Amino acid sequence: MLRIFDFMCTNGHVFEVFVKPETNQAHCSECGELAGKIISPVKCMLDPVSGSFPGATMKWARDREQKIKKERKAS
């Protein structure tokens, strides 16, 4: 099964390739040099308050504010 891994060549180019997990080297797509597999950070971000995706807390606050406004108008 192929997986996506990050590689970096000796010239500093970083790129992704679908390869078998045991593959440790690939040719750079920009310069053709041999590149080694690197470990890169996961690019995800969670909302610090809710632990959900970004904006979840803001959406909740906006919805709550609208609900309060409707309740004040009704009374």
C-alpha positions as CSV (number, residue, x, y, z in Angstrom):
1,M,0.0,0.0,0.0
2,L,1.4,3.4,-1.0
3,R,1.5,6.2,1.5
4,I,2.5,9.9,1.2
5,F,5.8,10.9,2.7
6,D,7.9,14.1,2.7
7,F,11.4,14.0,1.3
8,M,14.2,16.7,1.2
9,C,17.1,16.7,-1.3
10,T,20.6,18.0,-0.7
11,N,19.6,21.4,-2.3
12,G,16.9,21.9,0.3
13,H,13.8,21.2,-1.8
14,V,11.0,19.6,0.2
15,F,8.3,17.6,-1.7
16,E,5.8,14.8,-1.1
17,V,5.7,11.5,-2.9
18,F,3.4,8.4,-2.7
19,V,5.8,5.5,-1.9
20,K,5.9,2.2,0.0
21,P,6.5,2.7,3.7
22,E,10.0,1.0,3.5
23,T,11.2,3.5,0.8
24,N,13.8,5.8,2.3
25,Q,15.0,7.8,-0.8
26,A,13.4,9.4,-3.9
27,H,14.5,11.7,-6.7
28,C,13.7,15.4,-6.2
29,S,11.0,16.6,-8.5
30,E,12.8,20.0,-9.0
31,C,16.5,19.2,-9.4
32,G,16.6,15.4,-9.8
33,E,19.0,14.9,-6.8
34,L,18.5,12.0,-4.5
35,A,16.4,13.0,-1.5
36,G,15.9,11.4,1.9
37,K,12.7,10.8,3.9
38,I,12.1,13.4,6.5
39,I,9.6,13.7,9.4
40,S,7.5,16.8,9.1
41,P,5.0,18.2,11.6
42,V,1.3,17.5,11.3
43,K,-0.5,20.6,10.0
44,C,-3.7,20.8,12.1
45,M,-5.1,23.3,14.4
46,L,-7.7,22.9,17.1
47,D,-9.7,25.7,18.7
48,P,-8.2,26.2,22.2
49,V,-11.5,26.6,24.0
50,S,-13.7,23.9,22.4
51,G,-11.0,21.5,21.2
52,S,-12.9,21.4,17.9
53,F,-12.0,22.9,14.5
54,P,-11.1,26.6,14.3
55,G,-14.1,28.9,14.4
56,A,-16.3,26.5,16.4
57,T,-16.2,28.7,19.5
58,M,-16.8,31.8,17.4
59,K,-19.8,30.2,15.8
60,W,-21.2,29.2,19.1
61,A,-20.7,32.7,20.5
62,R,-22.3,34.3,17.5
63,D,-25.3,31.9,17.6
64,R,-25.7,32.5,21.3
65,E,-25.6,36.3,20.9
66,Q,-28.4,36.1,18.2
67,K,-30.5,33.9,20.5
68,I,-30.2,36.4,23.4
69,K,-31.2,39.2,21.0
70,K,-34.3,37.3,19.9
71,E,-35.2,36.6,23.5
72,R,-34.8,40.2,24.5
73,K,-37.1,41.3,21.6
74,A,-39.7,38.8,22.6
75,S,-39.9,40.0,26.2
